[in-house]
Amino acid sequence: MKLRVLLPYGVFLEKAEVSRVVAETRDGSFGILPHRLDCVAALVPGILIYVTEADGTVYLAVDEGVLAKAGADVYVSVRRAIGGPSLAELHDAVKREFLTVDEQERDVRVAVAKMESGLISRFAEFQHER
């Protein structure tokens, strides 16, 4: 099979000769082998596993997204993905990356809240002047 992991801004991974893919959905983990029927599944944040003869078992931490199998192609489209050589290093990378993203999202939410309150107060002033 050919595995492609797609992010909103580009291709994260493209691997040929993948013999197995394991992904996580709301209903649990499921595996995809080369002769499985075509399917689509909604993914939850978790670990995506794929196996190739050259690389062995590879682990990717992925955010929520969609997996689609069409023929010999497996497409995984997620918001974020991180690769690591081992589960322990992957765990550390996920903690670092997601903590940074959470801080950035918090800063953005604070800025948006300030803009909203400024807009509301100006709108109230405008209404009061009329």
C-alpha positions as CSV (number, residue, x, y, z in Angstrom):
1,M,0.0,0.0,0.0
2,K,1.0,3.6,-0.3
3,L,0.5,5.8,2.8
4,R,0.1,9.5,2.7
5,V,-0.3,11.6,5.8
6,L,-1.6,15.1,4.9
7,L,-1.6,18.2,7.1
8,P,-3.5,21.4,6.4
9,Y,-0.3,23.0,5.1
10,G,1.4,20.1,3.2
11,V,2.4,16.5,3.1
12,F,3.8,15.2,6.3
13,L,4.7,11.7,5.1
14,E,4.5,9.7,1.9
15,K,5.6,6.0,2.2
16,A,5.3,3.2,-0.3
17,E,5.2,-0.5,0.3
18,V,3.4,-0.3,3.6
19,S,2.2,-3.7,4.7
20,R,-0.1,-2.6,7.5
21,V,-1.7,0.5,9.1
22,V,-3.3,0.7,12.5
23,A,-5.4,3.7,13.4
24,E,-7.7,4.8,16.3
25,T,-11.3,5.8,15.9
26,R,-14.0,6.5,18.5
27,D,-14.9,2.8,18.4
28,G,-11.3,1.6,19.0
29,S,-8.3,0.7,17.0
30,F,-8.6,-1.0,13.6
31,G,-6.0,-2.3,11.1
32,I,-5.8,-2.0,7.4
33,L,-4.1,-4.7,5.3
34,P,-3.5,-4.4,1.5
35,H,-6.6,-6.4,0.4
36,R,-9.1,-4.7,2.8
37,L,-12.1,-3.2,1.2
38,D,-12.1,0.5,0.6
39,C,-13.2,2.5,3.7
40,V,-13.4,5.9,5.4
41,A,-13.0,6.4,9.1
42,A,-13.0,9.4,11.5
43,L,-9.8,9.4,13.6
44,V,-9.4,10.6,17.1
45,P,-6.1,11.9,18.6
46,G,-3.8,9.0,19.2
47,I,-1.1,6.8,17.7
48,L,-1.0,5.8,14.1
49,I,1.1,2.8,13.4
50,Y,2.4,1.6,10.0
51,V,4.8,-1.2,9.0
52,T,7.2,-1.4,6.2
53,E,9.8,-4.0,5.4
54,A,12.6,-1.3,5.3
55,D,11.6,0.7,8.4
56,G,9.8,-1.9,10.5
57,T,7.1,-0.5,12.9
58,V,6.8,3.2,12.9
59,Y,4.7,5.3,15.3
60,L,3.1,8.7,14.6
61,A,1.1,10.8,17.0
62,V,-1.8,12.3,15.1
63,D,-4.6,14.7,16.0
64,E,-8.1,14.2,14.9
65,G,-8.8,13.7,11.3
66,V,-9.9,11.3,8.5
67,L,-8.5,8.1,7.1
68,A,-9.5,6.9,3.6
69,K,-8.5,3.7,1.9
70,A,-9.0,3.6,-1.9
71,G,-7.5,0.7,-3.7
72,A,-3.8,0.5,-2.7
73,D,-3.7,4.1,-1.4
74,V,-4.3,5.0,2.3
75,Y,-4.8,8.7,2.9
76,V,-4.7,10.2,6.4
77,S,-5.6,13.8,6.8
78,V,-5.0,15.3,10.2
79,R,-4.5,18.7,11.8
80,R,-1.2,17.8,13.4
81,A,1.2,14.9,13.3
82,I,4.5,14.1,15.0
83,G,6.9,11.2,14.4
84,G,9.4,9.7,16.8
85,P,11.8,6.8,16.8
86,S,10.3,5.3,19.9
87,L,7.1,5.6,21.9
88,A,9.0,7.3,24.8
89,E,10.5,9.9,22.6
90,L,7.3,10.4,20.8
91,H,5.5,10.9,24.1
92,D,8.0,13.6,25.1
93,A,7.7,15.3,21.7
94,V,3.9,15.3,21.9
95,K,4.0,16.9,25.3
96,R,6.4,19.6,24.2
97,E,4.5,20.3,20.9
98,F,1.0,20.3,22.4
99,L,2.0,22.4,25.4
100,T,3.4,25.0,23.0
101,V,0.3,25.0,20.8
102,D,-1.9,25.2,23.9
103,E,0.0,28.3,25.1
104,Q,-0.3,29.9,21.6
105,E,-4.1,29.1,21.5
106,R,-4.5,30.6,24.9
107,D,-2.7,33.8,23.8
108,V,-4.9,34.0,20.7
109,R,-8.1,33.5,22.8
110,V,-7.0,36.3,25.1
111,A,-6.4,38.6,22.2
112,V,-9.7,37.8,20.6
113,A,-11.5,38.4,23.9
114,K,-9.9,41.8,24.2
115,M,-10.9,42.7,20.6
116,E,-14.5,41.5,21.3
117,S,-14.8,43.5,24.5
118,G,-13.4,46.6,22.8
119,L,-15.9,46.2,19.9
120,I,-18.8,45.8,22.3
121,S,-17.8,48.8,24.4
122,R,-17.5,51.0,21.2
123,F,-20.8,49.7,19.9
124,A,-22.4,50.6,23.3
125,E,-20.8,54.1,23.1
126,F,-22.2,54.5,19.5
127,Q,-25.7,53.4,20.6
128,H,-25.5,55.8,23.6
129,E,-24.5,58.8,21.4
130,R,-27.5,58.3,19.1
